[in-house]
Amino acid sequence: MAESRVMRFEIIRDPLWDNIRVDELALRLVDAPEFQRLRYVRQLGLTYLVYPGATHTRFEHALGAYHLSRVTLALLDERGALRDVPDDECAIVRAAALLHDVGHYPFSHALEEIGVRHHEEVAGELLTRGRLAELLSEALGADAPARVHALIRGASRSPLQRLVSGSLDLDKLEYLRRDATMCGVPYGQIDVDRLIHSIVVVPDPATGRPAIGVQEKGLSALESLLFAKYQMFRNVYWHHAVRSATAMYKRLVHDALAAGTLDADTLARHGDEELLHQLSGTPRFAPLLSALRERRLHKRVLECPAAELPDEQAAEWIASDRTLTVAVEDRLAAELGVAPGDILLDYPAKTQMLELDLPVLRRGGAVEQLTAAGWEGSINLPSLSHQLYRSARWLRVFAVRGLSVPSVRLQLLLLRPAAELRELVEQDRPLLR
């Protein structure tokens, strides 16, 4: 009889999930330099300036997502739901859960708002060449790096795709619980156990292929996820002081990229403090950098929720056109007699409170797609999601302390069409009349 090989596990203690069992492949991936860098990238960027406990990193979040993938796959396997899933697919999913954030920039999502490549695209380079690619290929086959990256991008045909990227992916469950716990707020306390036990593999109504769905009895927990995410965006992620610090950091890095001090292609190689240290030797960056380090944040001089704007596209150029935004900021600063970077515009990049594209296993055994139409007796989750999103997203203008700004004229200016503003800037005409 051939001797069976016993897989080795290590136990990592975690404040959220207690014991995380890490298998041999995961241990080797964790030890890779690309993953170790995540120890030095804070999960919530500059949020620790408002919530002092928010110093947790992408490293422990990634371990938590890996843990939830192990738990979820074990439950599905117990029910026989993985019979038609390829033998190595679970290992691919676990690797994707562990590595899903490996391409994140310093201070997390902020830099994606200035137009650099999305962290999932950066992850592709790290996963398909170098140490991580070698480890994945050796353990799971030559196509493993591409399969892992496809799951992370949401582009895989795997029946388990939605566990890694989708309406109810394990990333969301992990970060909402961890962020709320570390910030000391009650908003993200979602029923993770209920949601995981509600996950099923069902025929996708659109394609007939096996796909991740949720049992109807889990919809109430899904609703709690929606409200938790809304509360976290409103009170933590998009808190006005967090957004002020984020706007300052974005402008700092934008200026450093424009000056050639930083290289956009190598940004994702840095940790948080390493990047700030690299900027500390350049005098022109000193005002914003020292203000960030000493928590002398710009103050609100104008704010308005998206729900009160005249239409949904109003001021959208602030989130989508970085070149125009910086040009308007600089022109306003000049007209108000202050330095570039002393007045900053902020309108968080569009995100969805809860994207819903999820098969639901009804109590009678039918499988239906949860869409904007909803169904009788349930909350219209997609519609509610959109409403909550518009009330959480605010248009703001931040300025150095003591600066007097004509807020009414400023608001009228920001609501003008982008093409009109671009013409005013190009023709060197005054913005505040």
C-alpha positions in Angstrom: 0.0 0.0 0.0 1.3 3.4 -0.9 2.1 5.6 2.0 -0.4 8.5 2.2 1.0 12.0 2.6 -0.2 14.0 5.6 -0.7 17.7 4.8 1.0 20.0 7.3 -0.8 23.0 8.7 0.3 25.9 10.8 -2.0 27.8 13.2 -2.0 31.6 13.0 -3.7 33.4 15.9 -6.1 36.1 14.7 -8.1 38.6 16.9 -11.2 38.2 14.7 -11.3 34.5 13.7 -9.2 33.1 16.5 -7.3 30.1 14.9 -6.6 30.3 11.2 -5.3 27.0 9.8 -2.8 27.6 7.0 -1.8 24.8 4.6 1.6 24.2 3.1 1.0 26.1 -0.2 -0.5 29.1 1.7 2.5 29.1 4.0 4.8 29.4 1.1 2.7 32.1 -0.6 2.6 34.0 2.7 6.4 33.9 2.9 6.9 35.4 -0.6 8.1 39.0 -0.5 5.1 40.2 -2.6 2.8 39.0 0.2 5.0 40.1 3.1 4.7 43.7 1.7 1.0 43.7 2.7 2.2 43.8 6.4 3.1 47.4 5.7 -0.1 48.5 3.8 -2.9 49.6 6.1 -6.3 48.1 5.2 -8.1 51.5 5.6 -5.4 53.9 4.5 -5.5 57.1 6.5 -8.6 56.2 8.5 -6.4 55.7 11.6 -6.2 59.5 11.8 -9.9 59.4 12.8 -10.3 55.9 14.3 -7.0 55.2 16.1 -7.5 51.4 16.1 -7.7 51.3 12.2 -4.0 50.3 11.9 -4.8 46.7 10.7 -3.2 45.8 7.4 -4.0 44.0 4.1 -1.9 41.1 5.5 -4.3 40.0 8.2 -7.3 40.8 6.0 -5.9 38.5 3.3 -5.4 35.7 5.9 -9.0 36.2 7.1 -10.4 35.9 3.5 -8.3 32.7 3.1 -9.8 31.4 6.4 -13.4 32.1 5.3 -12.7 30.3 2.0 -11.5 27.2 3.8 -14.6 27.3 6.1 -17.0 27.8 3.2 -15.5 25.2 0.9 -15.6 22.7 3.8 -19.3 23.3 4.4 -20.1 23.0 0.6 -18.1 19.8 0.5 -19.9 18.3 3.5 -23.2 18.8 1.6 -21.9 17.2 -1.6 -22.2 20.5 -3.4 -18.7 20.2 -4.9 -19.2 16.9 -6.7 -19.1 18.5 -10.2 -16.3 20.9 -9.3 -12.8 20.0 -10.7 -10.5 18.4 -8.1 -8.1 21.3 -7.9 -10.6 24.1 -8.0 -10.9 24.5 -4.2 -7.1 25.0 -4.0 -7.3 27.6 -6.7 -10.1 29.4 -4.9 -8.2 29.3 -1.6 -5.1 30.8 -3.3 -7.2 33.5 -4.9 -8.8 34.4 -1.6 -5.4 34.7 0.0 -3.8 36.7 -2.9 -6.7 38.9 -3.9 -5.2 42.1 -2.5 -1.5 41.5 -3.4 -1.5 44.3 -5.9 -2.8 47.0 -3.5 -1.0 50.4 -3.4 0.2 52.1 -0.3 -2.7 53.4 1.8 -5.0 51.0 -0.1 -7.7 52.3 -2.5 -6.8 56.1 -2.5 -4.4 56.1 -5.4 -6.9 54.4 -7.8 -8.8 57.6 -7.6 -6.0 59.5 -9.3 -6.0 57.3 -12.3 -3.3 54.7 -11.7 -3.9 51.1 -12.7 -6.4 49.2 -10.7 -4.8 47.0 -8.0 -6.3 43.8 -9.7 -4.4 44.6 -12.8 -1.2 45.1 -10.8 -1.9 41.8 -9.2 -1.8 40.1 -12.6 1.8 41.0 -13.0 2.7 39.7 -9.6 0.8 36.4 -10.0 1.9 35.5 -13.5 5.6 36.1 -13.1 8.1 35.9 -10.2 7.9 34.0 -7.0 4.2 33.7 -6.6 3.8 32.4 -10.1 6.5 29.8 -9.4 4.8 28.6 -6.2 1.4 28.4 -7.8 2.6 26.6 -10.9 4.7 24.1 -8.9 1.8 23.2 -6.6 -1.3 23.5 -8.9 -0.1 23.4 -12.5 1.2 25.7 -15.2 -2.2 27.4 -15.7 -2.8 28.1 -11.9 -1.5 31.7 -11.9 -3.8 32.7 -14.8 -6.8 30.9 -13.1 -6.1 32.6 -9.8 -5.9 36.0 -11.5 -9.2 35.3 -13.4 -11.0 34.7 -10.1 -9.6 37.8 -8.6 -10.7 39.9 -11.6 -14.2 38.3 -11.6 -13.5 36.9 -15.1 -13.4 33.1 -14.3 -15.9 30.6 -15.6 -15.3 28.6 -12.4 -18.6 27.6 -10.6 -17.0 29.1 -7.5 -16.2 32.5 -9.0 -18.6 34.4 -6.7 -16.8 33.3 -3.6 -13.8 35.5 -4.6 -15.5 38.3 -6.6 -19.2 38.8 -6.6 -22.3 40.0 -4.7 -21.6 37.9 -1.7 -17.9 37.3 -1.9 -15.8 36.4 1.1 -13.7 39.5 0.8 -16.7 41.7 1.8 -17.7 39.5 4.7 -14.1 39.6 6.0 -13.3 43.3 5.7 -16.7 44.5 7.0 -16.3 42.5 10.2 -12.6 43.3 10.6 -12.9 47.0 9.8 -15.8 47.5 12.3 -14.0 45.6 15.0 -10.7 47.5 14.6 -12.4 50.9 14.4 -14.5 50.1 17.5 -17.9 50.7 15.7 -21.0 48.5 15.7 -21.9 49.0 12.0 -20.2 46.0 10.4 -21.3 43.3 12.7 -23.0 41.2 10.0 -24.1 37.6 10.5 -21.1 36.0 8.7 -22.0 32.5 10.0 -25.6 32.7 8.7 -24.4 34.0 5.3 -21.8 31.3 4.9 -24.2 28.6 5.9 -26.7 30.0 3.3 -24.3 29.7 0.4 -25.1 27.0 -2.1 -24.1 25.7 -5.6 -27.1 25.9 -7.9 -27.7 26.1 -11.7 -27.3 29.6 -12.9 -30.7 30.7 -14.3 -29.0 32.4 -17.2 -26.6 29.7 -18.3 -27.6 26.5 -16.6 -24.0 26.1 -15.4 -23.2 25.5 -11.7 -22.7 28.7 -9.8 -22.6 30.1 -6.3 -26.0 31.3 -5.0 -27.7 31.8 -1.7 -30.7 30.1 0.0 -33.8 32.2 0.4 -33.5 32.0 4.1 -30.2 33.9 3.9 -31.8 37.0 2.4 -32.3 38.7 5.8 -28.6 38.3 6.5 -27.9 39.7 3.0 -30.0 42.7 3.9 -27.9 43.1 7.1 -24.8 43.1 4.8 -26.2 45.9 2.8 -27.0 48.1 5.8 -23.6 47.3 7.4 -21.8 48.4 4.2 -23.8 51.6 4.0 -23.1 52.4 7.6 -19.4 51.8 7.2 -19.2 54.0 4.1 -21.2 56.8 5.8 -19.4 56.7 9.1 -16.0 55.3 8.5 -14.8 55.0 4.9 -16.2 58.3 3.7 -16.1 60.2 7.1 -15.3 63.8 6.3 -12.0 63.8 8.1 -10.9 60.6 6.4 -11.8 62.1 3.0 -9.9 65.2 3.9 -6.7 63.2 4.7 -7.3 61.1 1.5 -7.7 64.2 -0.7 -4.4 65.5 0.8 -2.6 62.2 0.2 -4.0 61.9 -3.4 -2.8 65.5 -4.2 0.6 64.7 -2.7 1.2 61.6 -4.8 -0.3 63.2 -7.9 2.2 66.0 -7.6 5.1 63.6 -7.0 4.2 61.5 -10.0 4.0 64.7 -12.2 7.4 65.8 -10.9 8.9 62.4 -11.6 9.7 61.8 -7.9 7.5 58.7 -8.0 7.0 56.2 -10.7 3.4 54.9 -11.3 4.7 51.5 -12.4 6.5 50.9 -9.1 4.0 52.4 -6.7 2.7 49.0 -5.6 6.2 47.9 -4.5 6.1 50.3 -1.5 4.6 50.1 1.9 2.7 53.1 3.5 5.6 54.6 5.4 8.2 53.8 2.8 6.3 55.8 0.2 6.0 58.8 2.6 9.6 58.6 3.5 10.6 58.7 -0.2 8.7 62.0 -0.5 10.2 63.5 2.7 13.4 64.7 1.1 11.7 67.0 -1.4 11.0 70.5 -0.1 8.0 71.2 -2.4 6.1 68.3 -0.8 6.8 69.4 2.7 3.7 71.4 3.5 1.2 68.6 2.6 3.4 65.9 3.9 4.0 67.5 7.3 0.3 68.4 7.6 -0.6 64.7 7.1 2.0 63.5 9.5 0.9 66.0 12.2 -2.8 65.6 11.5 -3.4 69.2 10.5 -6.1 68.2 8.0 -7.8 70.6 5.6 -11.3 71.7 6.8 -14.6 71.5 5.1 -15.7 74.7 3.4 -18.4 73.1 1.3 -20.3 69.8 1.4 -23.4 68.4 -0.2 -24.8 64.8 -0.4 -25.2 63.3 -3.8 -28.9 62.8 -3.1 -29.3 66.6 -3.1 -27.4 67.4 -6.3 -29.6 68.4 -9.3 -28.8 65.2 -11.2 -26.6 62.1 -10.8 -23.9 63.3 -13.2 -23.4 66.6 -11.5 -19.8 67.1 -10.3 -19.0 63.6 -11.5 -15.9 65.0 -13.3 -14.2 65.4 -9.9 -14.3 61.6 -9.4 -13.4 60.8 -13.0 -11.2 63.5 -14.5 -8.1 64.0 -12.4 -6.4 66.4 -14.7 -9.4 68.8 -14.8 -9.8 68.4 -11.0 -6.2 69.5 -10.3 -6.4 72.3 -12.8 -9.6 73.7 -11.1 -8.0 73.3 -7.6 -4.9 75.2 -8.7 -7.0 78.0 -10.4 -9.2 78.3 -7.3 -6.1 78.5 -5.0 -4.6 81.2 -7.2 -7.8 83.2 -7.2 -8.1 82.9 -3.4 -4.4 83.8 -2.9 -3.2 80.5 -1.4 -0.7 77.9 -2.6 -1.5 74.9 -4.8 -2.8 72.1 -2.7 -4.3 74.4 -0.2 -7.8 73.9 -1.6 -8.9 70.4 -2.6 -12.0 69.0 -4.3 -13.4 65.6 -3.2 -16.2 63.4 -4.6 -15.4 59.7 -3.9 -15.1 57.5 -6.9 -18.3 55.6 -7.7 -18.8 52.4 -5.9 -21.8 50.2 -5.4 -23.2 49.7 -1.9 -24.1 46.1 -2.9 -23.9 44.9 -6.4 -26.6 42.2 -6.8 -26.3 39.5 -9.4 -27.0 36.4 -7.4 -29.1 33.2 -7.9 -31.4 32.5 -5.0 -32.6 29.0 -4.1 -36.3 29.5 -3.2 -37.9 27.5 -0.5 -39.9 25.5 -3.1 -36.7 24.5 -4.9 -36.8 26.9 -7.8 -33.7 29.0 -8.6 -34.3 32.7 -9.5 -32.0 35.5 -10.1 -32.1 38.3 -7.6 -32.4 41.5 -9.7 -33.7 45.0 -9.5 -37.2 43.7 -9.8 -37.0 41.8 -6.5 -40.0 39.7 -5.6 -43.1 40.0 -3.4 -42.5 40.1 0.3 -38.8 41.0 0.1 -36.9 44.3 0.2 -36.0 45.7 -3.2 -32.3 45.4 -2.4 -30.9 46.9 -5.6 -33.1 49.9 -5.5 -32.4 50.4 -1.8 -28.7 50.0 -2.4 -28.8 52.9 -4.9 -30.6 55.2 -2.5 -28.3 54.4 0.4 -25.3 55.0 -1.9 -26.5 58.5 -2.9 -27.0 59.5 0.7 -23.5 58.2 1.8 -21.6 59.9 -1.0 -20.9 63.6 -0.5 -19.4 66.3 -2.6 -16.9 68.3 -0.5 -14.3 71.1 -0.8 -11.5 71.1 1.7 -9.2 74.1 2.4 -6.4 75.0 4.8 -7.5 76.3 8.1 -8.7 79.9 8.2 -9.3 80.3 4.5 -12.6 82.1 3.7 -14.3 80.7 0.6 -17.5 82.0 -1.1 -19.4 78.7 -0.7 -22.5 79.6 -2.8 -20.4 80.7 -5.8 -18.1 77.7 -5.3 -21.1 75.2 -5.3 -22.5 76.8 -8.5 -19.0 76.5 -10.1 -18.6 72.8 -9.3 -22.0 71.9 -10.7 -21.1 73.4 -14.1 -20.5 70.9 -17.0 -16.9 69.6 -17.2 -16.5 70.9 -20.8 -17.4 74.4 -19.7 -15.0 74.3 -16.8 -12.2 72.9 -19.0 -12.8 75.8 -21.4 -12.6 78.4 -18.6 -9.3 76.9 -17.4 -7.8 76.7 -20.9 -8.7 80.3 -21.6 -7.3 81.4 -18.2 -10.7 83.0 -17.3 -11.7 83.5 -13.6 -13.8 80.7 -12.1 -15.3 82.6 -9.1 -17.2 85.5 -10.5 
